[in-house]
């Protein structure tokens, strides 16, 4: 089922990156390796890690993406959700699109959990 999101990931990358991330293309040498993390900025519920991984993989299949928690987990600010290693240019090219997916999906998951909790509190 997850692969059904691939066309959306490709479309989002084409819209965000187009023919290349101008800053990365002009500022980062092609062979520089890097490590990055995806870190929570606010309290909430994780969602979208697999879509983020798919986004990084679509930009560069050689990138290594390791999730540290699972979708649905409650998180606090500062918690590291995933680690990415590989070429710096590839990481920088994929990160905005991947984070856009995650921010939207985490927002929906967080609001859904709040609505469920309120409904339970009211006995519904």
Secondary structure, DSSP 8 states (H G I E B T S, - for coil): -GGGGHHHHHHHHHHHTTT--HHHHHHS-TT-EEEEEEE-SSSEE---HHHHHHHHHHH-TT-EEEESS-TT-EE-TT-EEEEEEEEHHHHHHHHHHHHHHHHHHHHHHHHHHHHHHHHHHTT-
